[in-house]
Amino acid sequence: MVHSRADNSNPARIPALGIRVLVLLAISILLMVLDHRQGHLGKVRAVIGVAVYPIQIVVDAPFRLWEWISESTTARNDLQLEVSRLNAERLLTNARLQRLTALEAENARLRDLLEARSRVRDEIRVAEIMAVDANPYRHNIVIDIGKRDNVYDGQALVDANGVVGQVIETGLTTSQAILISDPSHALPIEVNRNGLRTIAKGTGKFDRLDLPFLPNNADIQPGDLLVTSGLGGAFPPGYPVAVVTTVNRIPQEPFADVIAVPSAALDQIREVMLIWTATSPAAAADANREDSTE
């Protein structure tokens, strides 16, 4: 009985399924024809599109987010690389500018030395400072020429602005010099305005010289230019040494308190000029050789 019922029901289901398929196909064809010819389903598609749009956004959101993250990361990395490259170029440019600034300053100093050389009638030679004494109480320098260049002990050093110092020890290729600001150095000078002679002593400060042996009634005043007097033979006469800044006359003391500022910037010089005069040992030796040859 059961088997017969199952056999009886199967033939009934197959035709029913086939009919439904045929009906759906017919409806689909009819709808396509109507939509193609008259466009009746356009509004339906629009409504369905509006309804489906949020679902499309939700489905597409992870892909869009991943694409945005990738683009942002790539753009950030590119920006970081660009910033690093620009910083490196900036540092390189600044280094080159600093070098150019140093070269410009050196050229200016050399031009000043050349201009000063044209005003000097004695034989001179430009030397470069190689080292500076680290002891704050000794103002000594080392220059890059020595005995083989006819440098001699006691030779005068000047720059474009005035007297710098003198050589105290000569080597074969280098020489040691003392600055006029050294506490142990004394220089015979005279007041350019009236020829008053005295001694200028170093104080251990680059911007100060003392004139300790001027009486209170000496004719000296702030602004007076002090030049080398030529006495002693070490320094030729007429070279600027310092400018008087302070004159304190103390009635109870025999000497006035006179302070001057060196004409040369002793703590900034990079090149100096050595002077050979007609009375220098080198010139005397050359003259003796010439006499012996004759």
C-alpha positions in Angstrom: 0.0 0.0 0.0 2.7 2.4 0.9 4.7 1.6 -2.2 1.7 2.2 -4.4 1.0 5.5 -2.9 4.6 6.7 -3.5 4.4 5.6 -7.1 1.1 7.4 -7.6 2.4 10.7 -6.2 5.6 11.0 -8.3 3.9 11.3 -11.6 1.7 14.1 -10.2 4.7 16.2 -9.0 6.7 16.1 -12.2 4.0 17.7 -14.3 3.3 20.3 -11.7 7.0 21.4 -11.6 7.2 21.5 -15.3 4.1 23.7 -15.5 5.5 26.1 -13.0 8.8 26.4 -14.9 6.9 27.0 -18.2 4.8 29.7 -16.5 7.9 31.5 -15.1 9.6 31.4 -18.5 6.5 32.8 -20.1 6.2 35.6 -17.6 9.9 36.4 -17.9 9.6 36.6 -21.7 6.5 38.7 -21.4 8.2 41.1 -19.0 11.3 41.4 -21.2 9.2 42.2 -24.2 7.1 44.8 -22.4 10.2 46.4 -20.9 12.1 46.4 -24.2 9.2 48.0 -26.1 7.5 50.2 -23.6 9.9 50.5 -20.6 7.4 49.8 -18.0 9.9 48.3 -15.6 12.3 51.3 -15.4 10.7 52.6 -12.2 10.8 49.1 -10.7 14.6 48.8 -11.4 15.1 52.3 -9.9 13.3 51.4 -6.7 15.2 48.1 -6.5 18.5 50.0 -7.1 17.8 52.4 -4.3 16.9 49.5 -2.0 20.1 47.6 -2.9 22.5 50.6 -2.8 23.1 50.4 1.0 23.9 46.8 0.7 26.4 47.6 -2.1 28.0 50.2 0.2 28.3 47.8 3.0 29.8 45.1 0.8 32.2 47.5 -0.9 33.3 49.3 2.3 36.1 46.8 3.4 37.7 47.0 -0.1 37.5 50.8 -0.2 38.9 51.0 3.4 41.8 48.8 2.4 42.5 50.8 -0.7 42.5 54.1 1.3 44.9 52.6 3.9 47.2 51.5 1.2 47.2 54.8 -0.5 47.7 56.7 2.8 50.6 54.5 3.8 52.3 54.8 0.5 51.8 58.6 0.4 53.1 58.9 4.0 56.2 56.8 3.1 56.8 58.9 0.0 56.5 62.1 2.0 58.9 60.9 4.7 61.4 59.9 2.0 61.0 63.3 0.3 61.4 65.1 3.7 64.6 63.1 4.4 66.0 64.0 1.0 65.2 67.7 1.4 66.8 67.7 4.8 69.9 66.2 3.5 70.0 68.7 0.6 69.4 71.5 3.1 72.3 70.4 5.3 74.6 70.0 2.3 73.6 73.5 1.1 74.2 75.0 4.5 77.6 73.4 4.7 78.5 74.8 1.3 77.2 78.2 2.3 79.3 78.1 5.4 82.4 77.2 3.4 81.6 80.0 0.9 81.2 82.4 3.8 84.5 81.4 5.2 86.1 81.8 1.8 84.6 85.2 1.4 85.9 86.3 4.8 89.4 84.9 3.9 89.3 86.8 0.6 88.4 90.0 2.4 91.2 89.6 4.8 93.7 88.9 2.0 92.5 91.9 0.1 93.0 94.0 3.2 96.5 92.6 3.5 97.3 93.4 -0.1 96.0 96.9 0.3 98.1 97.3 3.5 101.1 95.9 1.6 100.8 98.5 -1.1 101.0 101.2 1.7 104.2 99.6 3.2 107.6 100.4 1.8 109.4 97.7 3.7 109.7 94.1 2.4 106.9 91.9 3.8 105.6 88.4 3.5 102.2 87.0 4.4 102.1 84.1 6.9 99.3 82.0 8.2 98.7 81.3 11.8 98.9 77.5 12.5 98.3 77.4 16.2 97.4 79.5 19.2 98.6 78.9 22.7 95.9 77.5 24.9 97.3 79.1 28.0 95.0 82.2 28.7 97.9 84.0 30.4 100.3 83.6 27.4 99.2 85.1 24.1 101.5 83.2 21.8 100.9 82.0 18.2 102.7 79.7 15.7 103.1 80.8 12.1 104.0 78.7 9.0 107.3 80.2 8.0 110.7 80.0 9.7 114.5 80.3 9.2 114.5 79.0 5.7 112.3 82.0 4.8 114.8 84.4 6.6 112.6 84.9 9.6 114.6 86.1 12.6 113.9 86.5 16.4 112.4 89.8 17.3 110.8 90.4 13.8 107.7 92.5 13.7 104.3 91.1 12.8 101.4 93.3 11.6 98.1 92.8 9.9 95.9 95.1 7.8 94.9 97.2 10.8 98.1 97.5 12.9 100.8 95.8 14.9 100.2 92.2 16.1 103.3 91.1 17.8 106.9 89.9 17.2 108.7 86.6 16.6 110.3 85.2 19.8 111.6 81.8 18.5 112.3 80.7 14.9 112.4 77.1 13.7 113.3 75.8 10.3 109.8 75.9 8.9 107.7 77.5 11.6 108.1 80.3 14.1 106.6 81.2 17.5 105.5 84.8 18.1 104.1 86.8 21.0 101.2 89.1 20.7 101.3 92.7 22.0 98.5 91.8 24.4 100.7 89.3 26.3 101.4 90.5 29.9 105.1 90.1 29.4 105.3 92.2 26.2 106.2 95.9 26.1 106.3 98.0 23.0 107.8 101.5 22.5 105.1 103.7 21.0 104.4 107.4 20.5 101.3 109.5 20.3 100.7 110.2 16.6 99.2 113.7 17.4 102.2 115.2 19.3 105.0 112.6 19.2 104.8 111.9 23.0 106.8 108.7 23.6 106.0 106.0 26.1 105.6 102.2 26.5 102.5 100.1 25.8 102.3 97.0 27.9 100.1 93.9 27.4 97.5 93.1 30.0 96.5 89.5 29.2 93.4 90.8 27.5 93.1 91.0 23.7 91.2 94.3 23.8 93.3 96.3 26.2 96.8 97.8 26.5 98.1 99.8 29.4 100.3 102.9 29.2 101.7 102.9 32.8 104.5 105.5 32.6 102.6 108.6 31.6 102.6 111.4 34.2 99.3 113.1 35.1 100.3 116.2 33.1 101.1 114.3 29.9 99.4 115.6 26.7 97.3 112.6 25.9 93.5 112.2 25.5 90.9 109.6 24.4 90.9 109.0 20.7 94.7 109.5 20.2 96.3 107.1 17.8 99.4 105.3 19.1 102.0 104.2 16.6 105.4 102.5 16.8 108.2 104.9 17.6 110.9 102.8 16.0 113.0 102.9 19.2 114.7 99.6 20.0 114.9 98.5 16.4 112.3 95.7 16.6 109.4 97.6 15.1 109.7 100.1 12.2 108.3 103.5 13.1 104.8 104.7 12.1 102.8 101.5 12.3 99.4 101.8 14.2 99.4 100.1 17.5 96.3 101.2 19.5 93.8 103.9 20.1 93.5 105.6 23.6 90.1 105.0 25.1 90.5 106.1 28.8 92.6 108.6 30.6 92.2 108.8 34.3 94.4 111.4 36.0 94.9 110.6 39.7 96.3 113.5 41.8 97.7 111.3 44.5 99.6 109.1 42.0 102.6 110.1 39.9 101.3 108.4 36.8 97.9 108.6 35.0 95.8 105.5 34.3 95.7 105.3 30.5 94.0 102.4 28.6 94.1 101.8 24.9 92.5 99.3 22.5 94.8 97.5 20.0 94.2 98.5 16.4 94.4 94.8 15.3 91.7 92.3 16.3 94.2 90.1 18.1 91.7 87.3 18.9 90.4 87.1 15.3 93.5 87.3 13.0 94.2 84.4 10.7 97.0 85.8 8.6 99.8 88.2 9.5 102.6 90.0 7.7 106.2 89.8 8.6 108.3 92.9 8.0 111.9 93.0 6.8 113.4 96.5 7.1 116.7 97.8 5.8 118.2 97.3 9.3 117.0 93.8 9.9 119.5 90.9 10.3 118.4 89.3 7.1 119.0 92.6 5.2 122.3 93.1 6.9 123.4 89.6 6.0 122.4 90.1 2.3 124.3 93.4 2.3 127.4 91.7 3.7 127.2 88.9 1.1 127.0 91.5 -1.6 130.0 93.4 -0.2 132.0 90.2 0.0 131.1 89.3 -3.6 132.2 92.7 -4.8 
